[in-house]
């Protein structure tokens, strides 16, 4: 499955952004989807994941209560609503797909989008 992430940009601390990730295949609804991020000089970090049905989600502690992952299987799209953004949220954000539910390890995801830059100014 091919993934295309979009929606990144420059925002002030406390602001909001919504990222989107569009999938190329109708089988999108059979994949669990995740968002990861990678800051310069850092390893790729888990942000959130959502089950294929949309019925279960898992968040990293660092974003819990501020970010919301959701999906629209009719549109083959997964979203990441990011509120109360902080400078430490600055990173390239990647969406990923897999059929193994619940993993926060990037190695368990087989399909990746190209990434979208999020920059939060203080």
N, C-alpha and C positions, 0 to 999 in steps of 0.2 A: 504494500500500500504506500502511495506517495502522499506526503504531508506538506502543507504550506502554511507556515505561521505568519501572522501579521498583527498589527496593532501596537507595536512598540513605539516609543518616542521619548521626549524629554518632558518631565513633569516636576513640579516643585514638591518638596516634602509635604505630606499630608494630602496630596492629590490622589487621583484615581486614573487607572487605565484599564481597558479591557482588551485582552489578547484573544485572537481567534486562531484556530488551526483547522484548515479544511482538508479533508481526505479525498482521495481520487476514486475510491472504490465504494460500491454499494455494500460490500462486506464490512464497512466501517462499523456497523452496529454490532459486529461480533467481537470487536477488539476492546480491551480495556485501554484507557488512554491516560497518559501522564504528562505532567509538566516538570521540567528540570530547568536549572539555571546555572550559568557559569560566569563568574567574575574573573577579571584578568589575574592570572597567576594562581587561580584557585581550581580545585577539582569541580567537576560537574556535581551539582547538588540537587537532591530531590525536593520538589515543591509540593506536588499534589497528584493524586491519581483518582480516577473515577471508573467504576465498573461499566461493562458494556451496556447494561440496562439503565445506568444512571442512578441505580438504587443505593449504591454505597460509594463513599468517598473516604480518602485518607489524606491528611495534611501534615506537612512538616511543622514542628512546634514553632518555628520562627515566623510562620505565616498564618497560623491558626487564629481565626477570629478576624482576620483582615482580608484574606483571599478566599474566593469561592470558585470552585471548578464546577462546570456544568457541561451538558452536551445536548445537541439536537440531532438525533439520528436521522431525521427526515432531511436534514440539510448536510449530513456528513461532516459536522463541525463540532469541535470541542472549544470551550471558552475558559478563560481565566480572568475573573473580575478581581482587580487588585485595588483595594482601598487603603487609606491611611499609609500611603507609601513612605518609606524611609530611605535615606541615602544608601544604607546597606542592602537595599533591594536592587541596586544597580547591577545589571548583569545582562548577558545574552540569554534569552529564554527560549527553550526548545520544547516542542511537543514530541511525544513518542507514543508508539502503539505496541501492544503485545497481547497475547492471549492467556498470560499467566497473571491471575488477579493478585493485587496487594503488594507487589514488590516496590521497594524504594531504591533498588539497586539499578543503576543505569545499564548494567551489563545484561539485565534480564529483558530489556526492551530491544526488539529487533528492527523497528522502523523509526526513523527520525526525520523531523522537518529541518529546515535550514537555519532556524534561529531568528529571533527578532530582538533588537537592542532596546533595553529599558534603562533610562538614565534618570535618576532622582537627584535633584539639586537641593542643597540645604539652604 
